[in-house]
Amino acid sequence: MKLKIVQVPLPLEIVEELKVKSGKGTIKDALSEAVYHYINCPYAKKIRTTMKVSKMRGRKPLYLKDFIE
């Protein structure tokens, strides 16, 4: 199994509530349990969300030149 390290900004209130609801002591364990629950939950497939993609500002790296525009 390959692992991928990811980061996402979340408000502290949401993180603390997630820790309480999951019963886990650390943020890492609470987020891990939430992700696994979301993947395995049959009701989660019905929820559709859209993501707002922000455009990069400033100078773009040369290796991304062909992909961005």
Long-range contacts (C-beta under 8 A, 24 or more apart in sequence): none
